[in-house]
Amino acid sequence: MTKYNTNLAAEFYVLSMLHRIGADAALTLGNKKAVDIIVASGGRTLTIDVKGLEGRYDWPADNTYELKGTQHFYILISFEGKIADPHSLPSAWIIPANKLGQFIRKYKTRTVISRAEVKSKGQDYLHAWSLITGHKSGNTLLSGGCETSASSTRE
């Protein structure tokens, strides 16, 4: 799978999740863009930059910005090396842009969002879809899980 297809898969996964939890969200178009998704939620407009990876690596961050406001989010998607498996859900960290700086690592030739730092210090952001909608829910969709019951399971 190409990098472009991985990013598209990540953007559409995020868009799908936002609609599943009741957010009014729209994908922006273009190849090189700063905002991937626009969300209207609770009387406010939010913007989202989606970073998607097929494997368990650091996310490239040369084009990220730590903003002071609370209206922009970075959603970090990792398909955990299983992008071709439709039964495997990706991990998603929903991080306000003004909180992203603690996970950024700058090297000589590149800047990354450290997966190790996100996993160790960012657990509050893992599947934290309620940061977008502004309300907490007991719905397993918000935690990234899938509900299955006798009535919803297909044979």
Secondary structure in CASP SS format (residue, H / E / C, confidence):
PFRMAT SS
TARGET T0000
AUTHOR 0000-0000-0000
METHOD secondary structure of the structure
MODEL  1
M C 1.00
T C 1.00
K H 1.00
Y H 1.00
N H 1.00
T H 1.00
N H 1.00
L H 1.00
A H 1.00
A H 1.00
E H 1.00
F H 1.00
Y H 1.00
V H 1.00
L H 1.00
S H 1.00
M H 1.00
L H 1.00
H H 1.00
R H 1.00
I C 1.00
G C 1.00
A C 1.00
D E 1.00
A E 1.00
A E 1.00
L E 1.00
T C 1.00
L C 1.00
G C 1.00
N C 1.00
K C 1.00
K C 1.00
A C 1.00
V C 1.00
D C 1.00
I E 1.00
I E 1.00
V E 1.00
A E 1.00
S E 1.00
G C 1.00
G C 1.00
R E 1.00
T E 1.00
L E 1.00
T E 1.00
I E 1.00
D E 1.00
V E 1.00
K E 1.00
G E 1.00
L E 1.00
E C 1.00
G C 1.00
R C 1.00
Y C 1.00
D C 1.00
W E 1.00
P E 1.00
A C 1.00
D C 1.00
N C 1.00
T C 1.00
Y C 1.00
E C 1.00
L C 1.00
K C 1.00
G C 1.00
T C 1.00
Q C 1.00
H E 1.00
F E 1.00
Y E 1.00
I E 1.00
L E 1.00
I E 1.00
S E 1.00
F C 1.00
E C 1.00
G C 1.00
K C 1.00
I C 1.00
A C 1.00
D C 1.00
P C 1.00
H C 1.00
S C 1.00
L C 1.00
P C 1.00
S E 1.00
A E 1.00
W E 1.00
I E 1.00
I E 1.00
P E 1.00
A H 1.00
N H 1.00
K H 1.00
L H 1.00
G H 1.00
Q H 1.00
F H 1.00
I E 1.00
R E 1.00
K E 1.00
Y C 1.00
K C 1.00
T C 1.00
R C 1.00
T E 1.00
V E 1.00
I E 1.00
S C 1.00
R H 1.00
A H 1.00
E H 1.00
V H 1.00
K H 1.00
S H 1.00
K H 1.00
G C 1.00
Q H 1.00
D H 1.00
Y H 1.00
L E 1.00
H C 1.00
A C 1.00
W C 1.00
S H 1.00
L H 1.00
I H 1.00
T H 1.00
G C 1.00
H C 1.00
K C 1.00
S C 1.00
G C 1.00
N C 1.00
T C 1.00
L C 1.00
L C 1.00
S C 1.00
G C 1.00
G C 1.00
C C 1.00
E C 1.00
T C 1.00
S C 1.00
A C 1.00
S C 1.00
S C 1.00
T C 1.00
R C 1.00
E C 1.00
END
